[in-house]
Amino acid sequence: MNAGWTLDDVDLAGLGILAGRLALFLKTGDVVTLSGPLGAGKTTFARALVTHLGDADEVPSPTFALMQRYETHRLTLHHCDFYRIEAPEVDELGLDDALAEGALLIEWPERAGDWLPGDRLEIVLDETANPDTRRVTLTGHGSWELRLERLRTVSRFVDTTPFADADTEYLQGDASARSYARLVLPDRSAILMNSPRQPDGPPIRDGKPYSALVHLAEDVTPFVAVTNALRARGLSAPKLDAFDLDQGFIVLEDFGDRVFGLELARGTPQSELWAAAVDVLLALATEPPPADLTIQDHAPYQLPDFDVDAMLMEASLLIDWLWPALHGREAPEALRAEYLSLWRPHLEKAVAADPGWVLRDYHSPNLMWLPDREGVGRVGLLDFQDALKGPLAYDLVSLLQDARLDVPEALEREQLDRYCAARSAQSGHFSADEFRSLYATLGAQRNSKILGIFARLAKRDGKRDYLAHIPRVARYLERDLAHESLGDLRRFYRREFPAAADLPPIAP
């Protein structure tokens, strides 16, 4: 069974919009075929697709060259035109090599003989009674069945929003399955989040998958609910233009490109950026999250608690992934049990201390600089769908021990001191000494989790770029374990893991 989608009366602008949306779904190994009579618009559609992939100043027809190669910032695309080719000649074009390198876009695919793979997307353009429009039929084969259905669903969603006629620009996502695009109109833009509900995966404990055990969002409902709550507090969470909770789509405010990391590179002082981000956490500390987070026309959402089992499950990623990567074998069960038994009492103490908002990924990739706004509104907030109720120190250590870029120890101490002084002024019940102990505990827990995740991304998923961050995170971890309250953990880590300066490379 193949998935099909037909669009009638598509004009030139509509072809461009469709090509832009299709570009979001393309990946290495894809084959897309374009069929239709001469003059139906195949090359027009191909040019629009190449242009939306980016980095192509000129898109000539490949009629005589047979194949044009484009190295875009997304992927390598080979645009083929087989109008003048005989089937046996196809074998001489190196299509298999081209497919291993990137994606193939093929005009006149019927001349390719039996080369076409079963896993492909077919696009047929037919003329209509109106010379300015076309009938477009898309058919997905193999893996393209589900992907085409997602393309159709996202198109229908966007067409119900004020951005139906917007141009589409691909945006680099994160390590999750979410994807993002910028929707551009002449006078404004917005961000499209495409976040299909994630399958739970296999149960790993008590009949529950990892996502449920550590309270990760499995749909967009938490993002919408937390956005509303943060905006009600006067913080710069993105305004929502439209959302579909069932399908997993959101159109949200475009904060631009002034993410903290890029802003640093442009010369904005790190001390200014990080102080503004600390001010946001101080504002959140004045009032705990409400019991129910409201969503218009939907049931309210309740933040999960950051409980001991969730913290322990996260910390276990270190012993489950980094330890084997360094030692070349699975961690013995006795060693794993020792590790968890050392962590549990520290985490039991942590979860009961200083509760409030935990946005959970409060660090530079998710913070935007909005200098035209005032006060705490100068920091744009992103990627908080996994928010919890838990110890307030968690987000502070996420910020001051940023996994993606260096935070000088002097800046960390300065902002930690400033935070503690402000909290002491807010409440006579705040203990700076207890908070610093909590900060070290949660820093060690978080950095252990991150080291495990980066090792898992490299070993299991082949995403080795994350390995570049491991030495930095290991140095942060050593800072945390130096706290006097973590002596037992410090001795374990020194016994089982090399010092940050001596970490060996992780083999593929």
C-alpha positions as CSV (number, residue, x, y, z in Angstrom):
1,M,0.0,0.0,0.0
2,N,1.4,3.4,-1.0
3,A,0.5,6.8,0.5
4,G,-0.9,9.3,-2.0
5,W,-1.6,13.0,-1.9
6,T,-3.1,15.1,-4.7
7,L,-3.2,18.9,-4.9
8,D,-5.4,20.7,-7.6
9,D,-4.9,24.1,-9.1
10,V,-1.4,24.7,-7.8
11,D,0.1,27.9,-9.2
12,L,3.8,28.9,-9.5
13,A,3.8,30.3,-6.0
14,G,2.2,27.1,-4.7
15,L,4.8,24.9,-6.3
16,G,7.5,27.0,-4.5
17,I,5.7,26.6,-1.2
18,L,5.4,22.8,-1.7
19,A,9.0,22.5,-2.7
20,G,10.1,24.4,0.5
21,R,8.0,22.1,2.7
22,L,9.4,19.0,1.0
23,A,12.9,20.3,1.5
24,L,12.4,20.0,5.3
25,F,12.0,16.2,4.9
26,L,14.8,15.3,2.6
27,K,17.8,13.4,3.8
28,T,20.8,11.5,2.5
29,G,19.7,8.3,0.6
30,D,16.4,9.8,-0.7
31,V,15.2,9.4,-4.2
32,V,12.5,11.9,-5.5
33,T,11.2,11.5,-9.0
34,L,9.5,14.2,-11.1
35,S,7.2,13.2,-14.0
36,G,4.9,15.0,-16.4
37,P,4.8,16.3,-19.9
38,L,7.1,18.9,-21.4
39,G,6.3,22.3,-19.9
40,A,4.5,20.9,-16.9
41,G,6.9,22.6,-14.5
42,K,9.3,19.8,-13.5
43,T,12.4,21.9,-13.8
44,T,10.6,24.8,-12.1
45,F,9.8,22.6,-9.1
46,A,13.4,21.2,-9.1
47,R,14.9,24.7,-9.0
48,A,12.6,25.7,-6.1
49,L,13.6,22.6,-4.2
50,V,17.4,23.2,-4.7
51,T,17.0,26.8,-3.8
52,H,15.2,25.9,-0.5
53,L,18.0,23.5,0.4
54,G,20.2,26.6,0.2
55,D,23.6,27.6,-1.1
56,A,22.7,27.4,-4.8
57,D,23.1,30.7,-6.6
58,E,22.2,29.3,-10.0
59,V,20.2,26.2,-10.9
60,P,20.7,25.3,-14.5
61,S,18.7,22.6,-16.3
62,P,20.6,19.3,-16.4
63,T,19.1,18.3,-19.7
64,F,22.4,18.2,-21.5
65,A,24.8,17.5,-18.6
66,L,22.4,14.8,-17.4
67,M,23.3,15.4,-13.8
68,Q,24.0,18.6,-11.7
69,R,25.5,18.3,-8.3
70,Y,24.7,20.8,-5.5
71,E,26.5,20.8,-2.1
72,T,24.0,22.6,0.1
73,H,24.3,23.3,3.8
74,R,21.7,20.6,4.4
75,L,22.9,17.8,2.1
76,T,24.4,17.0,-1.3
77,L,21.7,16.9,-4.0
78,H,22.1,15.4,-7.5
79,H,19.5,16.8,-10.0
80,C,19.2,14.4,-12.9
81,D,17.3,14.8,-16.2
82,F,17.0,11.5,-18.2
83,Y,15.0,13.0,-21.1
84,R,17.9,12.3,-23.6
85,I,19.2,9.1,-22.1
86,E,18.7,5.4,-23.0
87,A,18.2,3.0,-20.1
88,P,21.5,1.1,-20.4
89,E,23.4,4.5,-20.0
90,V,21.9,4.9,-16.5
91,D,24.4,2.4,-15.2
92,E,27.3,4.7,-16.3
93,L,26.1,7.7,-14.2
94,G,27.2,6.4,-10.8
95,L,23.8,6.8,-9.3
96,D,24.5,4.4,-6.4
97,D,27.5,6.5,-5.4
98,A,25.5,9.7,-5.7
99,L,22.8,8.2,-3.5
100,A,25.3,7.2,-0.8
101,E,26.6,10.8,-0.8
102,G,23.3,12.6,-0.7
103,A,19.8,12.7,-2.3
104,L,18.7,12.3,-6.0
105,L,16.1,14.3,-7.7
106,I,15.2,12.7,-11.1
107,E,13.3,14.2,-14.0
108,W,11.9,11.7,-16.6
109,P,12.4,8.7,-14.2
110,E,10.6,6.4,-16.6
111,R,13.8,6.3,-18.7
112,A,15.8,4.9,-15.7
113,G,14.8,1.4,-16.5
114,D,14.8,-0.9,-13.5
115,W,17.3,1.2,-11.5
116,L,14.7,3.1,-9.4
117,P,14.7,1.9,-5.8
118,G,11.4,0.8,-4.2
119,D,11.9,3.4,-1.4
120,R,11.2,6.7,-3.1
121,L,8.8,9.6,-3.5
122,E,7.1,10.1,-6.8
123,I,5.8,13.5,-7.9
124,V,3.7,13.9,-11.0
125,L,2.8,17.3,-12.5
126,D,-0.1,17.5,-14.9
127,E,-1.5,20.4,-16.9
128,T,-5.0,21.7,-16.1
129,A,-7.5,23.7,-18.1
130,N,-5.9,26.8,-16.5
131,P,-2.5,27.3,-18.1
132,D,-1.2,29.0,-14.9
133,T,-1.9,26.0,-12.6
134,R,-0.9,22.4,-12.3
135,R,-2.3,19.2,-10.7
136,V,0.3,17.7,-8.4
137,T,0.2,14.1,-7.3
138,L,2.6,12.7,-4.7
139,T,3.0,9.0,-4.0
140,G,5.2,7.6,-1.2
141,H,6.8,4.2,-1.5
142,G,8.6,2.4,1.4
143,S,9.7,4.8,4.1
144,W,8.2,7.7,2.2
145,E,4.7,6.4,3.0
146,L,4.8,7.8,6.6
147,R,7.0,10.7,5.7
148,L,4.6,11.9,3.0
149,E,1.7,11.6,5.4
150,R,3.6,13.8,7.8
151,L,4.3,16.3,5.0
152,R,0.7,16.4,4.1
153,T,-0.4,16.8,7.7
154,V,2.0,19.6,8.4
155,S,1.0,21.4,5.2
156,R,-2.7,21.2,6.2
157,F,-1.8,22.6,9.6
158,V,0.3,25.5,8.3
159,D,-2.5,26.3,5.7
160,T,-4.9,27.0,8.6
161,T,-2.5,29.6,10.1
162,P,-1.6,33.2,9.0
163,F,1.5,31.7,7.5
164,A,-0.1,29.6,4.7
165,D,1.7,31.6,2.0
166,A,5.0,31.8,3.8
167,D,8.3,30.7,2.4
168,T,10.0,27.9,4.4
169,E,13.6,27.9,5.7
170,Y,15.1,24.8,7.3
171,L,16.5,25.4,10.8
172,Q,19.1,23.1,12.4
173,G,17.5,21.2,15.3
174,D,18.9,19.5,18.4
175,A,19.6,15.9,19.4
176,S,15.8,15.2,19.7
177,A,13.4,14.0,17.0
178,R,11.9,17.5,16.8
179,S,12.5,19.6,13.7
180,Y,12.2,23.3,13.1
181,A,11.6,25.7,10.2
182,R,11.3,29.4,9.8
183,L,8.1,30.6,8.0
184,V,8.8,33.8,6.3
185,L,6.3,36.4,5.0
186,P,7.3,39.8,3.6
187,D,6.5,41.6,6.9
188,R,7.1,39.0,9.6
189,S,8.2,35.5,10.4
190,A,7.5,32.6,12.8
191,I,9.0,29.3,13.8
192,L,7.3,26.0,12.9
193,M,7.9,23.2,15.4
194,N,7.3,19.7,14.1
195,S,7.3,17.4,17.1
196,P,5.5,14.1,16.4
197,R,4.5,12.2,19.5
198,Q,7.4,9.9,20.4
199,P,6.9,6.2,20.9
200,D,7.5,5.2,24.5
201,G,10.1,2.6,23.5
202,P,10.6,-0.7,25.4
203,P,10.0,-0.8,29.1
204,I,13.2,-0.8,31.1
205,R,11.9,-0.8,34.7
206,D,8.5,-1.3,36.4
207,G,6.9,-1.7,32.9
208,K,7.9,1.9,32.0
209,P,10.2,3.3,29.2
210,Y,13.0,5.7,29.9
211,S,11.0,8.7,28.8
212,A,8.3,8.0,31.4
213,L,10.8,7.2,34.2
214,V,12.6,10.6,33.8
215,H,9.5,12.6,32.9
216,L,10.4,13.6,29.3
217,A,7.7,15.3,27.3
218,E,6.3,12.9,24.7
219,D,4.1,15.4,22.9
220,V,3.8,19.2,22.6
221,T,1.2,19.6,25.4
222,P,3.9,20.5,28.1
223,F,5.5,23.1,25.8
224,V,2.2,24.9,25.3
225,A,1.3,24.8,28.9
226,V,4.7,25.9,30.2
227,T,4.8,28.7,27.6
228,N,1.5,30.1,28.9
229,A,2.7,30.0,32.5
230,L,6.1,31.7,31.7
231,R,4.5,34.4,29.7
232,A,2.0,35.0,32.5
233,R,5.0,35.7,34.7
234,G,6.3,38.4,32.3
235,L,9.1,36.2,30.9
236,S,10.0,36.0,27.2
237,A,8.7,32.6,26.3
238,P,7.6,32.7,22.6
239,K,4.1,33.8,21.8
240,L,2.1,31.0,20.2
241,D,0.3,31.8,16.9
242,A,-1.2,28.3,16.5
243,F,-0.8,24.8,17.8
244,D,-2.2,21.3,17.3
245,L,-1.7,19.1,20.4
246,D,-2.8,15.9,18.7
247,Q,-0.5,16.2,15.6
248,G,2.4,17.8,17.4
249,F,2.7,21.1,15.5
250,I,3.3,24.6,16.9
251,V,3.7,28.0,15.1
252,L,5.6,30.2,17.6
253,E,7.2,33.6,17.8
254,D,10.5,34.0,16.0
255,F,13.2,35.4,18.4
256,G,15.7,35.7,15.5
257,D,19.2,34.3,15.6
258,R,20.8,35.9,18.7
259,V,21.3,32.7,20.6
260,F,23.7,33.2,23.5
261,G,26.6,31.3,21.8
262,L,26.4,33.4,18.7
263,E,26.0,36.5,20.7
264,L,29.2,35.8,22.5
265,A,31.0,35.4,19.2
266,R,29.6,38.8,18.2
267,G,31.3,40.4,21.2
268,T,28.5,40.7,23.8
269,P,30.2,40.2,27.2
270,Q,29.5,36.8,28.7
271,S,29.1,38.4,32.1
272,E,26.2,40.6,30.8
273,L,24.4,37.6,29.2
274,W,24.8,35.3,32.1
275,A,23.8,37.9,34.7
276,A,20.6,38.5,32.7
277,A,19.9,34.8,32.6
278,V,20.5,34.5,36.4
279,D,18.0,37.3,36.9
280,V,15.3,35.2,35.1
281,L,16.0,32.4,37.6
282,L,15.7,34.8,40.5
283,A,12.3,35.9,39.1
284,L,11.2,32.3,38.9
285,A,12.3,31.7,42.5
286,T,9.9,34.2,43.9
287,E,6.8,32.0,43.3
288,P,6.4,28.3,42.7
289,P,4.7,26.9,39.6
290,P,0.9,26.7,39.9
291,A,-0.7,23.3,40.5
292,D,-2.4,23.4,37.1
293,L,-1.0,25.0,34.0
294,T,-3.8,26.2,31.7
295,I,-4.2,25.5,28.0
296,Q,-7.0,27.2,26.1
297,D,-9.8,24.8,25.2
298,H,-7.9,21.9,26.7
299,A,-7.5,20.2,30.0
300,P,-4.9,21.7,32.3
301,Y,-1.4,20.3,32.6
302,Q,0.4,19.4,35.8
303,L,4.2,19.6,36.1
304,P,5.7,16.3,37.1
305,D,7.9,16.2,40.2
306,F,11.7,15.7,39.7
307,D,11.8,12.7,42.0
308,V,14.7,10.5,43.2
309,D,14.0,7.7,40.8
310,A,14.2,10.1,37.8
311,M,17.4,11.7,39.1
312,L,18.9,8.3,39.7
313,M,17.9,7.0,36.3
314,E,19.6,10.0,34.7
315,A,22.8,9.6,36.7
316,S,22.9,6.0,35.7
317,L,23.6,7.0,32.1
318,L,27.2,7.6,33.1
319,I,27.8,4.0,34.3
320,D,25.7,2.5,31.5
321,W,27.4,4.4,28.6
322,L,30.6,6.3,29.5
323,W,32.1,3.6,31.7
324,P,31.8,0.9,29.0
325,A,33.1,3.3,26.4
326,L,36.2,3.8,28.5
327,H,36.7,0.2,29.6
328,G,35.6,-1.7,26.6
329,R,33.0,-3.8,28.4
330,E,29.7,-3.5,30.3
331,A,29.9,-2.3,33.9
332,P,29.7,-5.2,36.3
333,E,26.3,-5.4,38.1
334,A,28.0,-5.0,41.5
335,L,29.8,-1.9,40.4
336,R,26.5,-0.4,39.1
337,A,24.8,-1.2,42.3
338,E,27.6,0.4,44.3
339,Y,27.3,3.5,42.1
340,L,23.6,3.9,42.6
341,S,23.7,3.2,46.3
342,L,26.2,6.0,46.7
343,W,24.0,8.4,44.7
344,R,20.6,7.6,46.3
345,P,21.1,9.4,49.7
346,H,22.4,12.5,48.1
347,L,19.5,12.7,45.7
348,E,16.9,11.9,48.4
349,K,18.2,15.0,50.3
350,A,18.2,17.1,47.1
351,V,14.7,16.4,46.0
352,A,13.3,17.8,49.2
353,A,15.3,21.0,49.2
354,D,14.3,24.4,47.8
355,P,11.6,23.4,45.4
356,G,10.3,25.4,42.5
357,W,10.6,25.7,38.7
358,V,13.0,23.4,36.9
359,L,13.1,24.3,33.2
360,R,15.7,21.5,32.9
361,D,17.7,22.6,29.8
362,Y,18.5,26.1,30.9
363,H,21.7,26.7,29.0
364,S,23.2,28.7,26.1
365,P,21.6,26.8,23.1
366,N,18.1,27.5,24.5
367,L,18.6,31.2,25.5
368,M,18.2,34.1,23.1
369,W,19.4,37.7,23.6
370,L,16.6,40.2,23.1
371,P,18.3,43.5,24.1
372,D,15.4,45.7,22.8
373,R,13.2,44.4,25.7
374,E,13.5,45.3,29.3
375,G,14.5,43.5,32.5
376,V,14.1,39.8,32.5
377,G,12.3,40.0,29.2
378,R,15.7,40.4,27.5
379,V,16.3,36.7,27.7
380,G,14.2,34.6,25.3
381,L,13.4,31.1,26.6
382,L,13.3,28.0,24.4
383,D,13.2,24.2,24.8
384,F,11.4,23.9,28.2
385,Q,8.9,21.1,27.4
386,D,10.6,18.8,29.9
387,A,10.1,21.2,32.8
388,L,9.5,19.8,36.3
389,K,8.9,20.8,39.9
390,G,12.1,20.3,41.7
391,P,15.2,22.0,43.3
392,L,15.8,25.5,42.0
393,A,19.6,24.9,42.0
394,Y,19.2,22.6,39.0
395,D,18.7,25.4,36.4
396,L,21.4,27.6,37.9
397,V,24.0,24.9,37.6
398,S,22.8,24.1,34.1
399,L,23.5,27.7,33.2
400,L,26.8,28.3,35.1
401,Q,28.2,24.9,34.0
402,D,27.1,25.1,30.4
403,A,27.9,21.9,28.5
404,R,28.2,23.5,25.1
405,L,30.7,26.3,25.9
406,D,33.1,27.3,28.6
407,V,32.0,29.3,31.6
408,P,35.0,30.6,33.5
409,E,35.2,29.4,37.1
410,A,35.5,33.1,38.2
411,L,32.2,34.0,36.4
412,E,30.5,30.9,37.9
413,R,31.6,31.9,41.4
414,E,30.5,35.5,40.9
415,Q,27.0,34.7,39.7
416,L,26.5,32.0,42.3
417,D,27.4,34.5,45.0
418,R,25.1,37.1,43.5
419,Y,22.3,34.5,43.3
420,C,22.7,33.5,46.9
421,A,22.8,37.1,48.1
422,A,19.6,37.9,46.2
423,R,17.8,34.8,47.5
424,S,18.9,35.7,51.0
425,A,17.4,39.1,50.6
426,Q,14.2,37.6,49.3
427,S,13.7,35.2,52.2
428,G,15.1,34.9,55.7
429,H,14.7,31.1,55.4
430,F,17.2,30.8,52.6
431,S,20.6,29.1,53.6
432,A,23.4,29.9,51.2
433,D,25.5,27.0,52.6
434,E,22.8,24.5,52.1
435,F,22.1,25.8,48.6
436,R,25.8,25.6,47.6
437,S,25.8,21.9,48.7
438,L,22.6,21.3,46.7
439,Y,24.2,23.1,43.7
440,A,27.3,20.8,43.8
441,T,25.1,17.7,44.2
442,L,22.8,18.6,41.2
443,G,25.8,19.7,39.2
444,A,27.5,16.3,39.7
445,Q,24.2,14.6,38.9
446,R,23.6,16.6,35.7
447,N,27.1,16.4,34.4
448,S,27.2,12.7,35.0
449,K,24.0,12.4,33.0
450,I,25.4,14.6,30.2
451,L,28.6,12.6,29.9
452,G,26.5,9.4,29.6
453,I,24.3,11.0,27.0
454,F,27.2,12.2,24.9
455,A,28.8,8.8,25.0
456,R,25.5,7.2,24.0
457,L,25.0,9.6,21.1
458,A,28.5,8.7,19.9
459,K,28.3,4.9,20.4
460,R,24.7,4.1,19.6
461,D,23.7,6.9,17.2
462,G,27.0,7.7,15.5
463,K,26.7,11.4,16.5
464,R,30.4,11.9,17.4
465,D,30.3,15.7,17.3
466,Y,29.1,15.7,20.9
467,L,32.4,14.1,22.1
468,A,34.1,17.5,21.7
469,H,32.2,18.6,24.8
470,I,33.2,15.8,27.1
471,P,36.4,17.3,28.5
472,R,34.6,20.5,29.4
473,V,31.7,18.6,31.2
474,A,34.3,16.4,33.0
475,R,36.0,19.5,34.3
476,Y,32.7,20.8,35.6
477,L,32.1,17.4,37.3
478,E,35.4,17.7,39.1
479,R,34.5,21.1,40.4
480,D,31.2,19.7,41.8
481,L,32.8,16.6,43.3
482,A,35.3,18.8,45.2
483,H,32.5,19.9,47.5
484,E,33.0,18.5,51.0
485,S,29.6,17.0,51.1
486,L,30.3,14.6,48.2
487,G,33.4,12.8,49.5
488,D,32.1,9.3,49.0
489,L,31.1,10.0,45.4
490,R,34.4,11.8,44.7
491,R,36.4,8.7,45.8
492,F,34.3,6.4,43.6
493,Y,34.7,8.6,40.5
494,R,38.5,8.9,41.1
495,R,38.7,5.1,41.3
496,E,36.6,4.3,38.2
497,F,37.2,7.3,35.8
498,P,40.3,9.1,34.7
499,A,40.8,12.7,35.5
500,A,39.3,15.2,33.0
501,A,42.7,16.0,31.7
502,D,43.5,12.3,31.0
503,L,40.2,11.2,29.4
504,P,41.1,9.0,26.4
505,P,39.2,9.4,23.1
506,I,36.1,7.3,22.7
507,A,36.4,4.7,19.9
508,P,33.5,4.4,17.4
